[in-house]
Amino acid sequence: METRTSALLGTIDIRAAGVRNKLLLGDLNGDGRMELLMAQPDGGIDDRYVPHQVICLTAFDLDGRLIWQVGKPDPQCGKAGSDYPVQIYDIDGDGALEVLCVMGKRFLVLEGATGKVKASYALPADEAHDCIIIANLRGGPRPRDIILKDRYRRMWAMTDTFEPLWTHEGNPGHFPWAHDVNGDGRDEVMAGYDLLDADGRKLWSCRDLEDHADCIWVGDVNGDGTNELVIGGSVTVMYAPDGRELWRYAGSIESQHVALGKFRADVPGLQIAGLDRIERGDAGVPTRGKDAMFLLDGEGRELWKEERTTSGWLTIVETMRGWDGGPLDHILAYRRGGGIFPTLYDGHMNAVVSFPVDGYAAHADLVGSGKEQVLIYTDDEVTIFGAEPTALEARNPGRALPQPKRLYSSTLYPGGEY
């Protein structure tokens, strides 16, 4: 299959945000186009054990204008070895997006359009800032609750005004996923290998799984009309909502990422794309390691596994929907190393689009066009690509774009719902 080209839609100079930022997307000012939020982490910590805070936030529009900045960029900041505690979401239900973050050991709610502080709360514990999860634990019409966690031991659930709901001690993994598994109108929380009810009580636990959960997906994988839970960690495993293990794929060393999608028309149900960390590199030279992508069918059978010939073990894979308007999803893989730039793959492991710049990636429908764009970013600039040439103009000016759950669940360990 011949690799297609992508259309360059624009570039944005982000040097004013500093280095080693994470890019988040959302229509911060409600104008019908998404803005770019660059989040810089603190340094001076070992983020294998101590969670990051955010030290600087910088918002840009799609024309490259700096809208606002909170904090001051630090050239000695940390790096993306773990999540940064920041999300974009309308937490107070006023119809406008806020930026939720942890800065200076405070949980801040910032006005999305201006960066002004709307609310500030004390953390429930000193290290309760590894990531931010939005959930609907109280059964309202929309998610209004907040879950915080430390690296690998405790979680705290609170209301949007920081009234405590419950705490949980266990191994919550990297990014617990909140979803109404049983249809009662309240979210359960897959906290690592434990499924908790909306009140924080453990319903069931995964068996015989080592280490911790790296990422969690929810979807009707096998087409039986019921959502299953797929967890990537020491292995890739799928569970029924009642905790029955349906299958596990043990053909990997470390299942660092999984992603559900309809990648193949010739295979029933959904497929599971994944990333196996076969060999970690030396601590000082991480590019010497090796990873490989794989694809499973809905029954956990391997459809293919990459035979990688270059070095690199830090690949991130995500499901890319709506790239070209076609019926099938793509696998977006980036941070590959070994000279492999961010690439869209189809369900046969063909490289459909290889982007001409390297860096981290994000994707969203930036202007309400019905198709998603891919943004590749470095310390210096963001480059925006689409499947075809199009102006980055709002399709419905002045009408705020919705903030999908995928975008208000931003994480280095992407999970999701299909």
VEXDREN-2710 file (C-alpha; in Angstrom, 1 decimal):
% VEXDREN-2710
k/r/px/py/pz
1/MET/0.0/0.0/0.0
2/GLU/1.4/3.4/-1.0
3/THR/1.9/5.9/1.8
4/ARG/-0.3/9.0/1.3
5/THR/0.7/12.6/2.0
6/SER/-1.0/14.9/4.5
7/ALA/-1.8/18.5/4.1
8/LEU/0.1/21.1/6.1
9/LEU/-2.6/23.3/7.7
10/GLY/-0.4/25.6/9.8
11/THR/2.5/26.1/12.2
12/ILE/2.5/27.8/15.6
13/ASP/5.6/29.2/17.4
14/ILE/5.3/28.1/21.0
15/ARG/8.8/29.1/22.3
16/ALA/7.2/31.5/24.7
17/ALA/5.8/28.5/26.6
18/GLY/9.2/27.1/27.4
19/VAL/10.4/23.6/27.0
20/ARG/9.1/20.1/27.6
21/ASN/5.5/21.1/27.5
22/LYS/2.4/18.8/27.1
23/LEU/-0.2/20.0/24.6
24/LEU/-3.9/20.0/25.6
25/LEU/-6.8/21.1/23.3
26/GLY/-10.1/22.7/24.0
27/ASP/-12.3/25.7/22.9
28/LEU/-11.1/27.8/25.8
29/ASN/-12.9/31.0/24.7
30/GLY/-16.0/29.5/23.1
31/ASP/-15.3/31.0/19.6
32/GLY/-15.9/27.8/17.7
33/ARG/-12.2/26.9/17.3
34/MET/-10.0/25.0/19.7
35/GLU/-7.1/26.6/21.4
36/LEU/-3.8/25.1/22.4
37/LEU/-2.8/24.9/26.0
38/MET/0.9/24.2/26.7
39/ALA/1.6/22.8/30.2
40/GLN/5.1/22.8/31.7
41/PRO/6.0/20.5/34.6
42/ASP/8.1/21.1/37.7
43/GLY/11.6/19.8/37.9
44/GLY/13.9/18.6/40.6
45/ILE/12.0/15.4/41.3
46/ASP/12.2/11.8/40.4
47/ASP/8.9/11.3/38.7
48/ARG/9.1/7.6/38.9
49/TYR/8.1/8.0/42.6
50/VAL/7.0/11.7/43.0
51/PRO/4.2/13.2/41.0
52/HIS/4.6/16.4/38.9
53/GLN/3.0/19.7/39.4
54/VAL/2.5/22.3/36.7
55/ILE/4.6/25.5/36.9
56/CYS/3.5/27.3/33.8
57/LEU/0.5/27.3/31.5
58/THR/0.4/29.1/28.1
59/ALA/-2.6/29.4/25.8
60/PHE/-2.4/30.0/22.1
61/ASP/-5.0/30.3/19.4
62/LEU/-4.8/28.6/16.0
63/ASP/-3.4/31.8/14.5
64/GLY/-0.4/31.6/16.9
65/ARG/-1.4/34.4/19.2
66/LEU/-0.5/34.0/22.8
67/ILE/-3.8/34.5/24.7
68/TRP/-2.6/34.2/28.3
69/GLN/0.1/32.8/30.4
70/VAL/0.0/31.8/34.1
71/GLY/3.4/31.1/35.8
72/LYS/6.8/31.6/34.3
73/PRO/8.6/29.1/32.0
74/ASP/11.6/27.4/33.6
75/PRO/14.4/26.1/31.3
76/GLN/15.3/23.6/34.1
77/CYS/11.8/22.1/34.2
78/GLY/11.1/18.4/34.4
79/LYS/10.1/16.1/31.5
80/ALA/7.3/13.7/30.5
81/GLY/8.2/10.7/32.5
82/SER/4.7/10.7/34.0
83/ASP/1.5/12.7/33.8
84/TYR/1.1/16.4/34.4
85/PRO/-1.9/17.3/36.6
86/VAL/-3.9/19.5/34.2
87/GLN/-7.2/19.1/32.3
88/ILE/-9.6/21.3/30.3
89/TYR/-13.2/20.9/31.3
90/ASP/-16.3/22.8/32.2
91/ILE/-16.3/21.7/35.8
92/ASP/-18.8/24.3/37.2
93/GLY/-21.4/23.8/34.4
94/ASP/-21.5/27.5/33.3
95/GLY/-21.1/26.6/29.7
96/ALA/-17.5/27.7/29.4
97/LEU/-14.4/25.6/29.8
98/GLU/-12.1/25.9/32.7
99/VAL/-8.5/24.7/33.1
100/LEU/-8.0/22.5/36.2
101/CYS/-4.4/22.1/37.4
102/VAL/-2.2/21.7/40.4
103/MET/0.3/24.5/40.9
104/GLY/2.1/25.4/44.1
105/LYS/0.5/22.5/46.0
106/ARG/-3.0/24.0/45.3
107/PHE/-5.8/22.7/43.1
108/LEU/-6.7/25.6/40.8
109/VAL/-9.7/26.3/38.6
110/LEU/-8.8/28.8/36.0
111/GLU/-11.1/30.6/33.6
112/GLY/-10.4/29.1/30.2
113/ALA/-10.7/32.4/28.3
114/THR/-8.3/34.4/30.5
115/GLY/-6.4/32.2/32.8
116/LYS/-7.8/34.1/35.9
117/VAL/-8.2/32.0/39.0
118/LYS/-11.8/31.2/39.7
119/ALA/-11.2/28.8/42.7
120/SER/-8.3/27.5/44.7
121/TYR/-8.4/24.4/47.0
122/ALA/-6.0/22.7/49.4
123/LEU/-5.0/19.2/48.3
124/PRO/-6.3/16.2/50.3
125/ALA/-2.6/15.1/50.7
126/ASP/0.8/16.3/49.9
127/GLU/1.3/14.1/46.9
128/ALA/-2.3/14.0/45.6
129/HIS/-1.4/15.5/42.2
130/ASP/-0.2/12.7/39.9
131/CYS/-3.1/13.3/37.5
132/ILE/-6.7/14.7/37.4
133/ILE/-9.7/12.5/36.5
134/ILE/-13.2/13.9/36.0
135/ALA/-16.0/11.5/37.0
136/ASN/-19.8/11.4/37.7
137/LEU/-19.8/9.7/41.1
138/ARG/-22.9/11.4/42.5
139/GLY/-25.2/10.6/39.6
140/GLY/-25.8/14.1/38.2
141/PRO/-26.7/15.0/34.6
142/ARG/-23.0/15.5/33.8
143/PRO/-19.6/14.7/35.4
144/ARG/-18.8/17.1/38.3
145/ASP/-16.5/15.1/40.5
146/ILE/-12.8/15.1/40.7
147/ILE/-10.4/12.2/41.5
148/LEU/-6.8/12.8/42.4
149/LYS/-4.1/10.2/43.1
150/ASP/-0.4/9.9/44.1
151/ARG/1.9/7.7/42.0
152/TYR/0.9/4.2/43.0
153/ARG/-0.8/4.0/46.4
154/ARG/-3.8/6.2/47.1
155/MET/-6.8/8.0/45.4
156/TRP/-9.0/10.7/46.7
157/ALA/-12.5/11.4/45.3
158/MET/-14.1/14.9/45.8
159/THR/-16.9/17.0/44.6
160/ASP/-16.3/20.0/42.3
161/THR/-16.1/22.2/45.4
162/PHE/-13.6/19.8/47.0
163/GLU/-15.9/18.2/49.6
164/PRO/-14.4/14.7/50.2
165/LEU/-16.4/11.7/48.9
166/TRP/-14.0/8.8/49.6
167/THR/-10.5/7.6/49.5
168/HIS/-9.0/4.3/48.2
169/GLU/-5.8/2.6/49.0
170/GLY/-4.4/0.1/46.5
171/ASN/-2.4/0.2/43.3
172/PRO/-4.4/2.6/41.0
173/GLY/-1.9/2.3/38.1
174/HIS/-1.3/5.3/35.9
175/PHE/-4.7/6.8/34.9
176/PRO/-7.8/5.2/36.4
177/TRP/-10.8/5.3/34.1
178/ALA/-14.3/6.4/35.2
179/HIS/-17.3/4.9/33.4
180/ASP/-20.8/3.8/34.2
181/VAL/-20.2/0.1/33.9
182/ASN/-23.5/-1.1/35.3
183/GLY/-25.8/1.5/33.9
184/ASP/-27.0/3.0/37.2
185/GLY/-26.3/6.6/36.3
186/ARG/-23.1/6.8/38.4
187/ASP/-19.6/6.1/37.3
188/GLU/-17.6/3.1/38.5
189/VAL/-13.8/3.6/38.6
190/MET/-11.3/1.1/37.2
191/ALA/-8.5/1.9/39.6
192/GLY/-5.6/0.0/38.2
193/TYR/-6.6/-3.7/38.7
194/ASP/-9.6/-2.9/41.0
195/LEU/-13.1/-1.9/39.9
196/LEU/-14.6/0.4/42.5
197/ASP/-18.3/1.5/42.7
198/ALA/-19.3/5.1/42.8
199/ASP/-18.8/5.1/46.6
200/GLY/-15.3/3.8/46.4
201/ARG/-16.1/0.2/47.4
202/LYS/-14.2/-2.6/45.7
203/LEU/-16.4/-4.7/43.4
204/TRP/-13.8/-7.0/42.0
205/SER/-10.1/-7.2/41.2
206/CYS/-8.1/-8.6/38.3
207/ARG/-6.3/-11.8/39.2
208/ASP/-2.6/-12.8/38.7
209/LEU/-1.5/-9.5/37.1
210/GLU/1.8/-8.1/37.9
211/ASP/3.2/-4.6/38.3
212/HIS/0.4/-2.0/37.5
213/ALA/-2.2/-1.1/34.9
214/ASP/-0.8/1.2/32.2
215/CYS/-4.0/2.0/30.3
216/ILE/-7.7/1.1/30.4
217/TRP/-10.3/1.0/27.6
218/VAL/-14.1/0.4/27.6
219/GLY/-16.1/-0.8/24.6
220/ASP/-18.2/-3.5/23.1
221/VAL/-15.3/-5.4/21.7
222/ASN/-16.9/-8.7/20.8
223/GLY/-20.2/-7.3/19.6
224/ASP/-22.4/-8.9/22.3
225/GLY/-24.1/-5.6/23.2
226/THR/-22.3/-5.2/26.5
227/ASN/-19.2/-3.1/27.1
228/GLU/-16.1/-4.9/28.1
229/LEU/-13.0/-3.6/29.9
230/VAL/-9.6/-4.0/28.2
231/ILE/-6.5/-3.4/30.4
232/GLY/-2.9/-3.1/29.3
233/GLY/-0.2/-3.8/31.9
234/SER/1.9/-6.8/32.4
235/VAL/-0.3/-8.4/29.8
236/THR/-3.4/-7.3/27.8
237/VAL/-6.6/-8.7/29.3
238/MET/-10.3/-8.3/28.7
239/TYR/-13.0/-8.5/31.4
240/ALA/-16.8/-8.7/31.4
241/PRO/-18.5/-6.0/33.6
242/ASP/-18.9/-8.6/36.4
243/GLY/-15.2/-9.3/36.6
244/ARG/-15.1/-12.5/34.6
245/GLU/-11.8/-12.7/32.6
246/LEU/-12.7/-13.3/29.0
247/TRP/-9.2/-13.6/27.6
248/ARG/-5.7/-12.5/28.0
249/TYR/-2.9/-12.0/25.5
250/ALA/0.4/-13.1/27.0
251/GLY/2.4/-12.6/23.8
252/SER/4.0/-9.4/25.1
253/ILE/6.7/-8.5/27.6
254/GLU/5.0/-5.3/28.8
255/SER/1.7/-4.2/27.3
256/GLN/2.4/-0.5/27.8
257/HIS/-0.4/0.9/25.6
258/VAL/-3.7/-0.5/24.1
259/ALA/-6.3/1.2/22.0
260/LEU/-9.7/0.0/20.8
261/GLY/-10.9/0.6/17.3
262/LYS/-12.5/-0.6/14.1
263/PHE/-9.2/-1.0/12.2
264/ARG/-10.2/-4.0/10.0
265/ALA/-13.3/-4.5/7.9
266/ASP/-12.5/-8.2/7.4
267/VAL/-12.5/-9.0/11.2
268/PRO/-15.7/-8.9/13.3
269/GLY/-16.1/-6.7/16.3
270/LEU/-13.5/-4.3/17.4
271/GLN/-9.7/-4.8/17.3
272/ILE/-7.2/-4.0/20.0
273/ALA/-4.0/-2.2/18.9
274/GLY/-1.2/-2.4/21.4
275/LEU/2.4/-1.6/22.1
276/ASP/4.8/-4.2/23.6
277/ARG/7.9/-2.9/25.4
278/ILE/10.2/-5.8/24.5
279/GLU/13.4/-4.4/25.9
280/ARG/13.9/-1.3/27.9
281/GLY/16.9/0.8/27.1
282/ASP/19.6/1.8/29.5
283/ALA/18.6/4.6/31.8
284/GLY/21.0/7.0/30.2
285/VAL/20.4/5.9/26.6
286/PRO/16.7/5.0/26.3
287/THR/16.8/4.8/22.5
288/ARG/18.7/1.5/22.7
289/GLY/15.6/-0.4/23.8
290/LYS/13.1/-2.0/21.5
291/ASP/9.3/-2.0/21.2
292/ALA/6.7/-3.4/18.8
293/MET/3.2/-2.7/17.9
294/PHE/0.6/-5.5/17.7
295/LEU/-3.0/-6.0/16.8
296/LEU/-5.5/-8.4/18.4
297/ASP/-9.0/-9.4/17.3
298/GLY/-12.0/-9.3/19.7
299/GLU/-11.2/-12.7/21.1
300/GLY/-7.6/-11.8/22.0
301/ARG/-6.0/-13.5/19.0
302/GLU/-2.9/-11.9/17.5
303/LEU/-3.5/-10.6/14.0
304/TRP/0.0/-9.3/13.6
305/LYS/3.0/-8.1/15.5
306/GLU/5.6/-5.7/14.2
307/GLU/9.1/-6.9/13.6
308/ARG/10.9/-3.7/14.4
309/THR/14.4/-3.3/13.0
310/THR/15.3/0.1/14.6
311/SER/15.8/1.0/18.2
312/GLY/13.2/2.8/20.4
313/TRP/11.0/1.6/23.2
314/LEU/8.9/4.7/24.1
315/THR/6.2/4.5/21.4
316/ILE/2.7/5.7/22.2
317/VAL/-0.3/4.3/20.2
318/GLU/-3.7/5.9/20.1
319/THR/-6.9/5.3/18.2
320/MET/-7.4/7.9/15.4
321/ARG/-11.0/8.4/14.3
322/GLY/-12.3/10.6/11.6
323/TRP/-9.0/11.4/9.8
324/ASP/-10.2/11.0/6.2
325/GLY/-14.0/10.5/6.5
326/GLY/-13.7/6.7/5.8
327/PRO/-15.4/4.0/7.8
328/LEU/-12.2/2.6/9.5
329/ASP/-10.1/3.9/12.3
330/HIS/-6.3/4.3/12.2
331/ILE/-3.6/3.7/14.7
332/LEU/-1.6/6.9/15.5
333/ALA/1.9/6.0/16.7
334/TYR/4.4/8.5/17.8
335/ARG/7.5/9.0/20.1
336/ARG/8.9/6.0/18.2
337/GLY/12.6/6.8/18.1
338/GLY/14.9/5.1/15.7
339/GLY/14.2/7.6/12.9
340/ILE/10.5/6.7/12.6
341/PHE/8.4/9.8/12.6
342/PRO/4.8/9.9/13.8
343/THR/2.7/7.7/11.5
344/LEU/-0.9/6.7/10.9
345/TYR/-1.2/2.9/10.3
346/ASP/-4.2/0.9/9.1
347/GLY/-5.3/-2.4/10.5
348/HIS/-2.8/-4.3/8.3
349/MET/0.1/-2.4/9.7
350/ASN/0.5/-0.4/6.5
351/ALA/1.8/3.2/7.0
352/VAL/-1.1/5.3/5.6
353/VAL/0.4/8.7/6.4
354/SER/4.0/9.3/7.7
355/PHE/4.2/12.9/9.0
356/PRO/7.2/14.8/7.9
357/VAL/8.2/16.1/11.3
358/ASP/9.0/14.3/14.6
359/GLY/7.7/15.0/18.0
360/TYR/4.8/14.3/20.4
361/ALA/1.3/14.2/18.9
362/ALA/-2.2/15.3/19.7
363/HIS/-5.4/15.1/17.6
364/ALA/-8.9/16.6/17.6
365/ASP/-11.5/18.2/15.3
366/LEU/-10.1/21.8/15.8
367/VAL/-12.8/23.7/14.0
368/GLY/-16.0/21.6/13.9
369/SER/-15.4/20.2/10.4
370/GLY/-16.3/16.6/11.3
371/LYS/-12.7/15.5/10.6
372/GLU/-9.8/15.4/13.0
373/GLN/-6.4/17.0/12.5
374/VAL/-3.1/15.8/13.9
375/LEU/-0.8/18.2/15.7
376/ILE/2.9/17.3/16.0
377/TYR/4.8/19.4/18.6
378/THR/8.3/20.1/19.7
379/ASP/9.8/22.6/22.1
380/ASP/9.7/25.2/19.4
381/GLU/6.5/24.8/17.4
382/VAL/3.3/23.0/16.7
383/THR/2.7/21.7/13.2
384/ILE/-0.9/21.0/12.2
385/PHE/-1.8/18.4/9.5
386/GLY/-5.1/17.3/7.9
387/ALA/-6.1/14.7/5.4
388/GLU/-6.8/17.4/2.9
389/PRO/-6.2/21.2/2.6
390/THR/-8.6/23.2/4.7
391/ALA/-8.7/26.6/6.4
392/LEU/-8.5/26.5/10.2
393/GLU/-11.6/28.6/10.5
394/ALA/-14.6/27.9/12.7
395/ARG/-17.4/26.2/10.8
396/ASN/-19.9/27.7/13.3
397/PRO/-18.3/30.9/14.6
398/GLY/-19.2/31.9/18.1
399/ARG/-20.7/28.5/18.9
400/ALA/-18.5/26.7/21.4
401/LEU/-17.1/23.3/20.5
402/PRO/-17.9/20.5/22.9
403/GLN/-15.1/19.1/24.9
404/PRO/-15.2/15.3/24.4
405/LYS/-14.2/13.0/27.2
406/ARG/-11.0/12.0/25.4
407/LEU/-9.8/15.6/25.6
408/TYR/-10.7/16.1/29.3
409/SER/-9.0/12.8/30.1
410/SER/-5.6/13.9/28.8
411/THR/-2.9/11.5/29.9
412/LEU/0.5/10.1/28.9
413/TYR/-1.2/6.7/29.1
414/PRO/-4.2/7.1/26.8
415/GLY/-7.3/5.1/27.7
416/GLY/-10.7/5.6/26.3
417/GLU/-14.2/4.6/25.4
418/TYR/-15.5/3.2/22.1
END
